[in-house]
Structure formats: structure tokens, C-alpha cells
Amino acid sequence: MSLKLAVIGAGPAGYPAALAAARLGAQVTVFEKGPLGGVCLNCGCIPSKSLLDAAHRFDAIRDIARFCQDGAETTAQTLLTQLSWEKIQARQQAVTRKLTGGIGMLFKQAKINVVAAEASFKDPHTLYAQVGEEIKEFVFDYIIVAAGSTAFVPPPFDKIRGHIYDNSNIFQIPRLPKKLAIIGGGVIGCEFAALMSSLGVNVSVVEMQPRLLPTMEESLARLLSQNLQKKGVRLLVGKQAVDARLEKERKILTLSDGTELEADDILVAIGRSCDLTSLHPENAGLAWTRKGLQGINPQTLQVKEHIYAAGDITGLSLLAHAASRQGEVAAHNICGVPMTYNNDLIPSAVYTSPELASVGLTRTQAQQRGLNVKVQKAFMLANGRALTQDAAEGFVEIVSHAESGKLLGVCLAAPNASEIISLFTVALEAGFTVQQLRRVVFPHPTVSEAVADALAR
């Protein structure tokens, strides 16, 4: 008899875990109170990339006039005034529906049982959920907790919670505001600053740290800051919102330096928070905080003998692809096929213009671990493909161990950086040295040739 596995949550951690376990012969039941796909598919990664694609197209319209006859600027501007937020939204919603339906079909093909309800622990092996009018109990051999997270909205924004947007419900904004204040200069804040400014919105970003993207390589953040400012985005770094109030239709923010910032709408994008209260993890002997479950093995994702975790609630990474790998690792370990998770090998990307991406250790992180590093860097100014695209504001930086040459990490700012970074993810996974990477032949002309240029230095 195959083992019975419960997966709590059908987001980017839960549904890959369920599918992997089903392929390995487990009887899988998924508990999901919301739509399949979780935050990433319904109000995160996929919707934001659809909106960003639309924004980039409007940037192209602004730029096309220089390739046209005199007076074309007026024609381009006329087209920009025809922007339809409703149609932009309709496209991203259609994409989401298609992908959500795809997960449902995969579950059906894999004979995975879906309980459309919120699960709670009764004990380490038993879950209960309200199905219709009845509360049912379900007993399992193993349980994977992939319950996800919610938007974090701390004071002073909690007092006007119903009048602002967070990093989940911003996708339902009914119309483009004239002025948007974004609280948080992380990945979500920067992506929305880029897309909203491209759609004609006056954007201000408030970040309490001294710079944008505080968890990424400083040179990436510096380049992005310059580009956002060129687009007219107002950056207020090293400042914190200490008060937020409503004045009729206006929202007023008071910053820590006394500055008052007025906006039509506010987006609070300062992270995610776990609330496992309704899951009752204490009934299974599990402890948790706002950052997630406690006591998780970061390699195997095991929490207790028969309980594993995946996704945001591990506190290891808030990236969808990290969650998917964690779900697969947990499922394989449960089904007797050992697998480990390495958070250092999770790439990250920011889908602005230019795109930013990184994987492995930054120079600073490597030095903090006591490693003697070598840094090799090449700029897109010397890259033929980047120049032909008017996209020369970028670079690739490669960090390796000074003595052994072992590749440690890479960051880059370039067209399609989110795709190119996969090359380095594979190289890191394989344990490549920079000497081995130099043997790779890159097609000409491509942006990826900058890798060879950097390695030649």
C-alpha cells in the first residue's frame, strides 16, 4: 500500500510537491482554500510580469519616434494617451486563468485529490477541514506544510489598511493613479515603480535602508536607482514612514525626516508575513513565528519525523522557484528518494529595464565567509548585441575563489538577464571553475558574450 501524503497549500511549493510525490507513487491529497497556484500565479509573479511586459511596450512606443520622420513624436504621444488599463488587466487575468486551469488538469491526470478547504492540525498525523457543512478528519502518513504567506502591513499603515494596497491586492487596482507612493525599495517595490512610471504614473519610493534592493549586490542597486530616476521616479532612501493619514481622497505620509508625501494611492511592499494561527501547528508540536515554522532542516526540509515544510514558511527564500524546489525536495525525501536543497544555488531576478539577476555569493558575502576572492567584470558598453539594442547600461560580475578558481557567484544587469543567469546556476550546481567556464563558446553577437569578456580579464 502506497504512503498517504497531505500537502497543505497549492502554491508554487505545494503543487510541485504534490505532483512529484504522485509520480513517486504516493497517494496525495492537497488542501487549498483559495485558487490553485497560490500567490505567485494569482497575485504575484505571473500577473506582475504580464503588467511589466505591457509597460515595456509603452516604453518602446516612446522610443520609436526617433526612427521615424519628423513629427512622429506627436503620433507616439497620441497613442500613449489611448492606454487602456482595463485591457492591460484583462490580458494578465486571462493568462492567470489559463495557468490555474493547467494545474487543475495536472492534478486530475496524476489522480491527486483536492480538498477545497483550509486544513488544521488535530495531531501530527491528522488534519481536519470543513467540507461543505461537515467537519471531516483526514489521517496521513506524512504531511508537507506549504501554507504560504500574506502581505506584511505594519504600523502606521495598519490604521488605514482598507484604503491602501499591498503586494497582493495591488493587481486589483481599478485605475491608474496620478500619484503612487511605494513603501519599500525591494524587488516588488522596484518592479512596480518601473512599470507604473512607464504607464505615466508619478511614482515615489520610500526605503528605510540607505539604498534600493538592500539584499542584492550594491552595483546592481546603484544602476537601477539611476535608471528609475531617469524615468522620473522620486527615490526617498534612508527614510521611514512614521505616520499615514487620510484627507478626503488624498493619502498623506509623514517621513522620519519630516517630509510630507501626498499620493492618490499607496502600495506597501515591505515583505511577507506568515500567520499559521488557523493551522494550529501547536497540535502537531510545531512552533512558529511571523517568519515561519521553527526547527526546519534547511537541507532536507524536515520539521518533525513525519512533517516537512516548503515555500515561504521555511523562511529560507520568498522566491517561487525556491519554493518549487523545496516542495520537490520534501516530496522526494518522504518517498525514499534522498534529495537536498541548497539556498545558495537559488537565482534571483528583477524584471526592470535593464533586468537584474544574481546567483551564488556576492563579493561581500564571500568575504564575510572568510574566502579570498577574485572579481572579474565586463561592461555592456563593449557588447555588440547590447549596443544594437541601445541597452549598454549594464555589466556582468563574476566572483570566484582566488586560489582554486571555483565559481562562487555572479551578478549581472543586461537584457534578458533573468534567462542568462541560468547558465551560471548550472555552472555552480556542477562545481565549475572559471577556467572550465572559459571553455564555453558563446554565439556572436549575443549579450551572453559579456561572460567571456569578463573571464578574459
C-alpha positions, 0 to 999 in steps of 0.5 A: 500500500502506497504512503498517504501524503497531505500537502497543505497549500497549492502554491508554487511549493505545494503543487510541485510537491504534490505532483512529484510525490504522485509520480513517486507513487504516493497517494496525495491529497492537497488542501487549498482554500483559495485558487490553485497556484497560490500567490505567485500565479494569482497575485504575484509573479505571473500577473506582475510580469504580464503588467511589466511586459505591457509597460515595456511596450509603452516604453518602446512606443516612446522610443520609436519616434526617433526612427521615424520622420519628423513629427512622429513624436506627436503620433507616439504621444497620441497613442500613449494617451489611448492606454487602456488599463482595463485591457492591460488587466484583462490580458494578465487575468486571462493568462492567470486563468489559463495557468490555474486551469493547467494545474487543475488538469495536472492534478486530475491526470496524476489522480491527486485529490483536492480538498477545497478547504483550509486544513488544521492540525488535530495531531501530527498525523491528522488534519481536519477541514470543513467540507461543505457543512461537515467537519471531516478528519483526514489521517496521513502518513506524512504531511508537507506544510506549504501554507504560504504567506500574506502581505506584511502591513505594519504600523502606521499603515495598519490604521488605514489598511482598507484604503491602501494596497499591498503586494497582493491586492495591488493587481486589483487596482481599478485605475491608474493613479496620478500619484503612487507612493511605494513603501519599500525599495525591494524587488516588488517595490522596484518592479512596480515603480518601473512599470507604473512610471512607464504607464505615466504614473508619478511614482515615489519610493520610500526605503528605510535602508540607505539604498534600493534592493538592500539584499542584492549586490550594491552595483546592481542597486546603484544602476537601477536607482539611476535608471528609475530616476531617469524615468522620473521616479522620486527615490526617498532612501534612508527614510521611514514612514512614521505616520499615514493619514487620510484627507478626503481622497488624498493619502498623506505620509509623514517621513522620519525626516519630516517630509510630507508625501501626498499620493492618490494611492499607496502600495506597501511592499515591505515583505511577507508575513506568515500567520499559521494561527488557523493551522494550529501547528501547536497540535502537531508540536510545531512552533512558529513565528511571523517568519515561519515554522521553527526547527526546519532542516534547511537541507532536507526540509524536515520539521518533525519525523513525519512533517516537512515544510516548503515555500515561504514558511521555511523562511529560507527564500520568498522566491517561487522557484525556491519554493518549487524546489523545496516542495520537490525536495520534501516530496522526494525525501518522504518517498525514499528518494534522498534529495537536498536543497541548497539556498545558495544555488537559488537565482534571483531576478528583477524584471526592470529595464535593464533586468537584474539577476544574481546567483551564488555569493556576492563579493561581500558575502564571500568575504564575510565567509572568510574566502579570498576572492577574485572579481572579474567584470565586463561592461555592456558598453563593449557588447555588440548585441547590447549596443544594437539594442541601445541597452549598454547600461549594464555589466556582468560580475563574476566572483570566484575563489582566488586560489582554486578558481571555483565559481562562487557567484555572479551578478549581472544587469543586461537584457534578458538577464533573468534567462542568462543567469541560468547558465551560471546556476548550472555552472555552480550546481556542477562545481565549475571553475572559471577556467572550465567556464572559459571553455564555453563558446558563446554565439556572436553577437549575443549579450551572453558574450559579456561572460567571456569578456569578463573571464578574459580579464 
